Amino acid sequence: MASSSTLARAAHRGGEHDLVVVGAPAAAARLAAMFLVGLPDVFALPLVVVLGGAGGRDRERLVDLQAHCALPVHLVDDKDPILPARVYLAPADYHLYVEPDHFALSAEAPVRGARPSLDVAFESVADAFGARAVCVLLGADEDAAGDGRAGAAKVRARGGLVIVEDPATAVGAHEPTGERLAAATVLHLSEIAPFVSTLCEWEAT
């Protein structure tokens, strides 16, 4: 398990990653907005936001995320292509599958009590992007349904980078459990966006 000191060591890893997926429980959606605020105006990679178990309110969430982000934010539709320099929001009440070049939506039964499921989205990212994936887990709660730890572990097993919010900075009932994810990078919430930005410096130049 890495600590915030990883921030400096990883600053020269630009060019190694193709996609960033950010997951948080729907009840902690504010964390996704706080993450987006920290991104630069120019960010080359596609970035996918999944709010686990979210129901309805897609447009409200879309407007809120766009208000916190200079990049265009899109609500994913089935078969949408994955394009760079965009933020994609997984729609409520559908599982999101990330393929190598497009998204797929499914109305299959909830997984571990959630639809969309963070685990489903993360596992599909692991299959599609392997070591070129960056997985960010915010506000995970081990008591929450489908909290994303299983999917994040698969990303890590495939060689991808997994970043989790430091439990010491979590607020309220949704506390991340990064110490339970082997080899995860644990960072303060305010450090995560700057850290992720260093991973695509090469692509953005």
ChimeraX attribute file (.defattr): number of C-alpha atoms within 10 A of each C-alpha:
attribute: neighborCount
match mode: 1-to-1
recipient: residues
	/A:1	12
	/A:2	15
	/A:3	14
	/A:4	15
	/A:5	11
	/A:6	14
	/A:7	19
	/A:8	10
	/A:9	9
	/A:10	13
	/A:11	16
	/A:12	14
	/A:13	13
	/A:14	16
	/A:15	14
	/A:16	16
	/A:17	20
	/A:18	20
	/A:19	23
	/A:20	22
	/A:21	22
	/A:22	25
	/A:23	30
	/A:24	28
	/A:25	29
	/A:26	19
	/A:27	14
	/A:28	20
	/A:29	21
	/A:30	16
	/A:31	21
	/A:32	24
	/A:33	18
	/A:34	16
	/A:35	21
	/A:36	22
	/A:37	18
	/A:38	19
	/A:39	19
	/A:40	14
	/A:41	11
	/A:42	14
	/A:43	23
	/A:44	22
	/A:45	22
	/A:46	16
	/A:47	24
	/A:48	25
	/A:49	26
	/A:50	27
	/A:51	27
	/A:52	32
	/A:53	27
	/A:54	23
	/A:55	15
	/A:56	11
	/A:57	10
	/A:58	16
	/A:59	11
	/A:60	10
	/A:61	20
	/A:62	17
	/A:63	12
	/A:64	15
	/A:65	26
	/A:66	18
	/A:67	14
	/A:68	17
	/A:69	19
	/A:70	17
	/A:71	20
	/A:72	11
	/A:73	22
	/A:74	17
	/A:75	17
	/A:76	21
	/A:77	16
	/A:78	14
	/A:79	14
	/A:80	14
	/A:81	15
	/A:82	21
	/A:83	15
	/A:84	13
	/A:85	17
	/A:86	19
	/A:87	27
	/A:88	24
	/A:89	22
	/A:90	28
	/A:91	27
	/A:92	21
	/A:93	22
	/A:94	22
	/A:95	27
	/A:96	30
	/A:97	23
	/A:98	26
	/A:99	18
	/A:100	15
	/A:101	12
	/A:102	15
	/A:103	19
	/A:104	16
	/A:105	19
	/A:106	13
	/A:107	11
	/A:108	11
	/A:109	13
	/A:110	17
	/A:111	16
	/A:112	16
	/A:113	14
	/A:114	25
	/A:115	27
	/A:116	32
	/A:117	32
	/A:118	34
	/A:119	27
	/A:120	25
	/A:121	26
	/A:122	31
	/A:123	23
	/A:124	21
	/A:125	30
	/A:126	27
	/A:127	16
	/A:128	17
	/A:129	23
	/A:130	21
	/A:131	19
	/A:132	19
	/A:133	25
	/A:134	28
	/A:135	28
	/A:136	28
	/A:137	28
	/A:138	32
	/A:139	31
	/A:140	28
	/A:141	18
	/A:142	15
	/A:143	10
	/A:144	16
	/A:145	20
	/A:146	25
	/A:147	30
	/A:148	28
	/A:149	22
	/A:150	15
	/A:151	23
	/A:152	31
	/A:153	24
	/A:154	20
	/A:155	26
	/A:156	22
	/A:157	16
	/A:158	18
	/A:159	16
	/A:160	23
	/A:161	22
	/A:162	25
	/A:163	26
	/A:164	27
	/A:165	26
	/A:166	23
	/A:167	20
	/A:168	11
	/A:169	14
	/A:170	17
	/A:171	12
	/A:172	8
	/A:173	13
	/A:174	20
	/A:175	20
	/A:176	25
	/A:177	20
	/A:178	25
	/A:179	15
	/A:180	12
	/A:181	18
	/A:182	13
	/A:183	17
	/A:184	24
	/A:185	23
	/A:186	28
	/A:187	24
	/A:188	16
	/A:189	22
	/A:190	14
	/A:191	16
	/A:192	24
	/A:193	19
	/A:194	16
	/A:195	20
	/A:196	22
	/A:197	19
	/A:198	19
	/A:199	24
	/A:200	22
	/A:201	18
	/A:202	14
	/A:203	14
	/A:204	15
	/A:205	8
